[in-house]
């Protein structure tokens, strides 16, 4: 929609309303089911469907209901396979410099060389917090993470993602 892409939100929503493209559903369960129904209808018709949600939690709720409906329609087949995906924790540089913000299992990925022998592109998993700082591990080797090098790395949480034949996956980072 031209208006929405050019920052004219009110005019964009007015046009969507005029097209009959906006539907308000109060009940969360009913809203999720309606989204799944409309999405599956589009898939059956060979059309595309884009579902947009304001938060990651809402995205996960929508995806769960849509996947369940797709499974019932036979659009997802076979056993679910579990993969691990990384999701940015979105810590500021100041937050990355405070060890209180680290949890075991998080992944630290370097985008530049850093003190302690860390190389660009490397991923280290947070093992534990010690009196000396944040301890990270890779291939059985432990190192102390230099929090002063916070500008050289990003912190990710690890999430499990269930996928089956027929799922569509959007890759949001190029490796």
SVG drawing of the C-alpha trace seen along z (x, -y; Angstrom):
<svg xmlns="http://www.w3.org/2000/svg" viewBox="-15 -11 59 50">
<polyline fill="none" stroke="black" stroke-width="0.4" points="0.0,0.0 1.6,-3.2 0.3,-5.4 1.6,-3.1 5.0,-2.7 5.3,-6.5 4.4,-7.2 0.8,-8.2 -0.6,-5.7 -4.1,-7.2 -4.7,-7.4 -3.3,-3.9 -5.6,-2.5 -8.6,-4.4 -7.9,-2.8 -7.6,0.7 -10.9,0.1 -12.6,-1.0 -11.4,2.2 -12.9,4.2 -9.4,5.5 -9.6,4.7 -11.5,6.9 -11.6,6.4 -12.0,9.5 -11.9,9.0 -11.5,12.6 -7.9,13.8 -8.8,17.4 -11.3,16.3 -8.8,13.8 -6.2,16.5 -8.6,19.0 -9.8,16.3 -6.2,15.6 -5.6,19.3 -8.8,19.7 -8.1,16.7 -4.4,17.8 -5.5,21.4 -8.1,20.0 -5.4,18.0 -3.1,21.0 -5.9,23.2 -6.6,20.5 -2.9,20.3 -2.7,16.8 -0.1,15.4 -0.8,14.5 1.2,12.3 0.5,12.4 1.9,9.5 1.9,9.3 3.3,6.7 5.4,8.9 7.4,12.1 5.0,13.6 2.0,12.8 3.9,14.2 4.5,17.5 0.8,17.7 -0.3,17.1 2.2,19.6 1.1,22.3 -2.6,22.0 -1.8,21.7 0.5,24.8 -2.2,26.8 -4.8,25.8 -2.3,26.7 -1.6,30.1 -5.4,30.8 -5.7,29.8 -2.8,32.1 -0.6,29.2 2.1,30.2 3.2,33.8 5.5,36.1 7.1,35.8 8.2,32.4 11.9,31.8 13.3,29.6 16.0,27.0 17.6,24.4 17.4,20.8 19.0,17.7 17.0,14.7 18.7,11.4 18.4,10.4 18.6,6.7 20.9,5.6 22.3,2.1 26.1,1.6 25.8,0.6 23.7,3.6 26.2,5.9 28.9,4.5 26.9,5.6 27.3,9.3 23.8,9.3 22.3,9.4 23.9,12.8 22.3,16.2 23.8,19.7 22.8,20.9 22.9,17.5 25.2,17.2 27.7,14.5 28.6,13.9 31.5,11.7 31.3,9.3 34.8,8.0 38.0,9.3 37.9,8.8 40.3,9.0 40.8,12.6 41.4,14.1 37.9,13.9 37.6,13.7 35.0,12.2 32.2,14.7 32.9,16.9 30.0,18.0 30.6,18.8 28.0,20.0 27.6,18.5 28.5,21.3 28.3,19.5 28.8,16.4 31.8,16.4 33.4,13.9 35.7,13.0 32.9,12.3 31.1,14.1 32.5,17.5 31.9,18.6 32.6,22.0 33.2,23.3 34.4,26.8 35.2,27.6 37.4,24.5 36.4,21.9 37.3,18.2 36.4,15.1 34.3,12.7 35.7,9.2 32.6,7.1 34.6,4.0 34.5,5.4 30.7,5.2 30.7,3.2 32.4,6.2 29.7,8.8 25.9,9.5 24.0,11.6 21.4,14.1 19.0,16.4 18.5,20.0 14.9,21.1 13.6,24.4 11.6,24.4 9.4,27.3 9.3,27.7 7.6,30.3 7.4,30.9 5.3,28.1 6.4,25.4 7.7,22.2 10.7,20.7 11.9,17.1 15.7,16.7 16.4,13.3 20.2,13.4 22.7,14.5 25.3,17.0"/>
</svg>
